[in-house]
Structures are given as structure tokens and as C-alpha cells.
Amino acid sequence: MIEVVIAVGIFTIAAATILALLPSTTRQAAGSRDIQTAARLPDAVKLALERAVPAASFATFTSANLVAARDGTQVRPVPGTDDNFEQYFLIEVSPLVGNPALRYDPLTPLLALQVRVSWPYRPPGPFAPPTQAIDREQFTFPLALRP
């Protein structure tokens, strides 16, 4: 009888430990999936920028904001408030500054950009405040556009 009580006690402790770890493991898996999606975004961001920024405006380009769905398949300019587009990733694009060699030169048309992807992004709305930048994870990468 004592052996059965000890076995049930050990089983209960093991089951409670496994159940306690489950939410943490689920959160880590979701975070890992988001990081992988963010790492796959550079090609989609480049295509969206090539459509949105004509080569004639490379010299005057200052910044752009894009959004993407959680699966990373749709990257497009920040929609208006009437749009039902899922906005999970905020993509902030700015010229790469600091190195004079990377400034835009019309003789060698190349626009060097820095792209910061942050998530989870909740846009401002009537019922909830936007997600603050400090509360979002982020991923940064350089990107070059050619006409």
C-alpha cells in the first residue's frame, strides 16, 4: 500500500511539473515562429518597396512604413482605419545613414536602407491603444534597392 501511495505521489508531481511547463513551451514556440517569419520578410519587403518607391524618388526617399500579416505573406503600406487587413508585423524603412559612401548617388543608382521589423503590432484603434515600441520584439536588417 505504501508503494502505491509513493508511486501516485511521484506521478502527481511529474504530471504537475509537465503541466506547469506547458504554457512556457507554447509561448516559446510561438515566439520562435514569429522570429522565423520575420527572418523571411526581407524578400517580401523588397518587392513591396520596389512597387511603392519609384526609382525617380530614390534621391528624396525619407522613410516608409509597411505592415505584414502574421504569416508574413502580405506586405503592404500601412492601411487606413477602414481596412480589415491583419497587421501583426510593423516594418519601418529608413535610409541607411552614417557612411557617406552609402548615400544615394544618381550615377550609381542604389538606395541603401535599414529595415526594422517589430511585432506584435497593434495599430491605434477606437477600442485599444497601439502597442508601444518597447513592448514589441524586433529584427533589423539592411536592404538595397536598385531601379
C-alpha positions as CSV (number, residue, x, y, z in Angstrom):
1,M,0.0,0.0,0.0
2,I,2.8,2.4,0.8
3,E,4.4,1.7,-2.5
4,V,1.2,2.6,-4.3
5,V,0.9,5.9,-2.4
6,I,4.5,6.8,-3.2
7,A,4.1,5.9,-6.9
8,V,0.9,8.0,-7.1
9,G,2.7,10.9,-5.4
10,I,5.7,10.7,-7.8
11,F,3.3,10.5,-10.8
12,T,1.3,13.5,-9.4
13,I,4.5,15.6,-9.0
14,A,5.7,14.7,-12.5
15,A,2.3,15.5,-14.1
16,A,2.1,18.8,-12.3
17,T,5.6,19.7,-13.4
18,I,4.8,18.9,-17.1
19,L,1.6,20.9,-17.0
20,A,3.4,23.9,-15.4
21,L,5.9,23.9,-18.3
22,L,3.3,23.7,-21.0
23,P,2.4,27.4,-21.2
24,S,6.0,28.5,-21.3
25,T,6.8,26.0,-24.0
26,T,3.8,27.1,-26.1
27,R,4.9,30.8,-25.7
28,Q,8.4,29.9,-26.8
29,A,7.2,28.0,-29.8
30,A,5.0,31.0,-30.9
31,G,8.0,33.4,-30.4
32,S,10.2,31.2,-32.4
33,R,7.7,31.0,-35.2
34,D,7.4,34.8,-35.2
35,I,11.2,35.2,-35.4
36,Q,11.4,32.8,-38.3
37,T,8.7,34.7,-40.1
38,A,10.5,38.0,-39.5
39,A,13.7,36.5,-40.9
40,R,11.8,35.5,-44.1
41,L,10.4,39.0,-44.7
42,P,13.4,40.7,-46.5
43,D,12.4,39.5,-49.9
44,A,8.7,40.4,-49.4
45,V,9.7,43.8,-48.1
46,K,12.0,44.4,-51.1
47,L,9.2,43.5,-53.6
48,A,6.7,45.8,-51.7
49,L,9.2,48.7,-51.8
50,E,10.0,48.2,-55.4
51,R,6.3,48.6,-56.2
52,A,5.8,51.6,-53.8
53,V,9.0,53.6,-54.3
54,P,9.7,54.6,-57.9
55,A,13.4,54.9,-58.9
56,A,12.8,58.6,-59.6
57,S,12.2,59.2,-55.9
58,F,15.3,57.5,-54.6
59,A,17.1,60.8,-54.1
60,T,14.2,62.2,-51.9
61,F,13.3,59.0,-50.0
62,T,13.0,59.6,-46.3
63,S,11.1,56.7,-44.8
64,A,8.2,54.3,-45.2
65,N,6.1,52.1,-43.0
66,L,4.7,48.8,-44.1
67,V,2.7,46.1,-42.3
68,A,2.6,42.3,-42.7
69,A,0.2,39.6,-41.6
70,R,1.3,37.2,-39.0
71,D,2.2,34.5,-41.6
72,G,4.4,37.1,-43.5
73,T,2.7,36.6,-46.8
74,Q,1.2,40.0,-47.3
75,V,3.5,43.1,-47.1
76,R,1.9,46.4,-47.9
77,P,1.8,50.0,-46.9
78,V,0.2,50.9,-43.6
79,P,-3.6,50.7,-44.4
80,G,-6.2,53.2,-43.4
81,T,-8.5,52.7,-40.5
82,D,-11.2,51.2,-42.7
83,D,-9.1,48.4,-43.9
84,N,-9.6,44.9,-42.4
85,F,-6.0,43.8,-43.2
86,E,-4.4,41.8,-40.4
87,Q,-1.4,43.9,-39.1
88,Y,1.0,41.8,-37.0
89,F,4.4,43.0,-38.1
90,L,5.3,46.7,-38.4
91,I,8.1,47.3,-40.9
92,E,9.8,50.6,-40.6
93,V,12.1,51.5,-43.5
94,S,14.7,54.4,-43.5
95,P,17.8,55.3,-45.4
96,L,21.0,53.8,-44.1
97,V,22.9,56.8,-42.7
98,G,26.3,57.3,-41.2
99,N,28.5,56.2,-44.0
100,P,28.9,58.8,-46.8
101,A,29.6,56.0,-49.3
102,L,26.1,54.7,-48.8
103,R,24.3,58.0,-49.6
104,Y,22.2,57.9,-52.8
105,D,24.2,58.8,-55.9
106,P,22.3,59.1,-59.2
107,L,25.4,57.9,-61.1
108,T,25.3,54.5,-59.3
109,P,21.6,54.1,-58.5
110,L,21.4,52.2,-55.3
111,L,19.3,53.0,-52.4
112,A,20.7,51.6,-49.1
113,L,18.1,51.1,-46.5
114,Q,17.8,49.9,-42.9
115,V,14.6,47.9,-42.2
116,R,13.3,47.3,-38.7
117,V,10.6,44.7,-38.2
118,S,8.8,44.7,-34.9
119,W,5.9,42.6,-33.5
120,P,3.3,42.1,-32.2
121,Y,2.0,45.4,-33.7
122,R,-1.5,46.6,-32.8
123,P,-2.4,49.8,-34.7
124,P,-4.2,52.6,-32.9
125,G,-7.9,51.9,-32.8
126,P,-11.1,53.2,-31.1
127,F,-11.1,50.4,-28.5
128,A,-7.5,49.8,-27.7
129,P,-4.3,51.8,-27.6
130,P,-1.5,50.9,-30.0
131,T,1.3,48.5,-28.9
132,Q,4.2,50.6,-27.6
133,A,7.6,50.0,-29.4
134,I,9.2,49.0,-26.1
135,D,6.7,46.1,-25.8
136,R,7.5,44.7,-29.2
137,E,10.3,42.3,-30.3
138,Q,12.3,43.5,-33.3
139,F,14.5,42.3,-36.0
140,T,16.7,44.6,-38.1
141,F,18.4,44.1,-41.5
142,P,19.9,46.1,-44.3
143,L,18.3,46.2,-47.8
144,A,19.4,47.7,-51.1
145,L,17.0,48.8,-53.9
146,R,18.1,49.2,-57.5
147,P,16.0,50.8,-60.2
